[in-house]
């Protein structure tokens, strides 16, 4: 599992890659014993999302690979679509 610093770098990289967040968006995360808690606070309640990430495969991803999945999660959040990182997006339509 990534350290807190690596998770924050991955989130920052994802924000650049997704290119959907404005300066008003707050994206963050925290490492917990069982995984990550990531959140996005956008301009409205429909732009706000939090997810607990606990899937073993996702938790073992290196920083760059996680950033790619986090970027997809951010895009889905801004489109008001569901994207479950624990399922690696399998319940999400193609972006």
For each residue, the residues with C-beta under 8 A, 3 or more apart:
1: 31 35 36 59 60
2: 6 7 10 31 36 59 63 66
3: 6 7 31
4: 7 8 30 31
5: 8 9
6: 2 3 9 10 63
7: 2 3 4 10 11 29 30 31 36 38 66
8: 4 5 11 12 28 29
9: 5 6 12 13 63 67
10: 2 6 7 13 14 63 64 66 67 70
11: 7 8 14 15 27 28 29 38 67 70
12: 8 9 15 16 27
13: 9 10 16 17 63 64 67 70 71
14: 10 11 17 18 27 66 67 68 69 70 71 73 74
15: 11 12 18 21 25 27 71 74
16: 12 13 19
17: 13 14 67 68 71
18: 14 15 21 70 71 72 74 75 78
19: 16
20: 74 75 78
21: 15 18 25 27 40 42 74 78
22: 25 42 43
23:
24: 42 43
25: 15 21 22 40 41 42 43 47
26: 39 40 41
27: 11 12 14 15 21 38 39 40 41 74
28: 8 11 38 39
29: 7 8 11 36 37 38 39
30: 4 7 36 37
31: 1 2 3 4 7 35 36
32: 35 36 37 52
33:
34: 52 54
35: 1 31 32 52 53 54 55 59
36: 1 2 7 29 30 31 32 52 53 59
37: 29 30 32 50 51 52 53
38: 7 11 27 28 29 50 51 53 70 73 85
39: 26 27 28 29 48 49 50 51
40: 21 25 26 27 47 48 49 50 73 74 77
41: 25 26 27 47 48
42: 21 22 24 25 46 47 48 77 78
43: 22 24 25 47
44: 47 48
45: 48
46: 42 80
47: 25 40 41 42 43 44 77 78 80
48: 39 40 41 42 44 45
49: 39 40 73 77
50: 37 38 39 40
51: 37 38 39 73 84 85 86
52: 32 34 35 36 37 86
53: 35 36 37 38 58 59 85 86
54: 34 35 59 86
55: 35 58 59 85 86 87 88
56: 59 60
57: 60 61 88
58: 53 55 61 66 69 85 86 88
59: 1 2 35 36 53 54 55 56
60: 1 56 57
61: 57 58 65 66 69
62: 65 66
63: 2 6 9 10 13 66 67
64: 10 13 67 68
65: 61 62 68 69
66: 2 7 10 14 58 61 62 63 69 70
67: 9 10 11 13 14 17 63 64 70 71
68: 14 17 64 65 71 72
69: 14 58 61 65 66 72 73 85 88 89
70: 10 11 13 14 18 38 66 67 73 74 85
71: 13 14 15 17 18 67 68 74 75
72: 18 68 69 75 76 83 89 92 95
73: 14 38 40 49 51 69 70 76 77 83 85
74: 14 15 18 20 21 27 40 70 71 77 78
75: 18 20 71 72 78 79 83 95
76: 72 73 79 81 82 83 92 95
77: 40 42 47 49 73 74 80 81 83
78: 18 20 21 42 47 74 75
79: 75 76
80: 46 47 77
81: 76 77 92 93
82: 76 91 92
83: 72 73 75 76 77 89 91 92
84: 51 87 89 90 91 92
85: 38 51 53 55 58 69 70 73 88 89
86: 51 52 53 54 55 58
87: 55 84 90 91
88: 55 57 58 69 85
89: 69 72 83 84 85 92
90: 84 87
91: 82 83 84 87
92: 72 76 81 82 83 84 89 95
93: 81
94:
95: 72 75 76 92
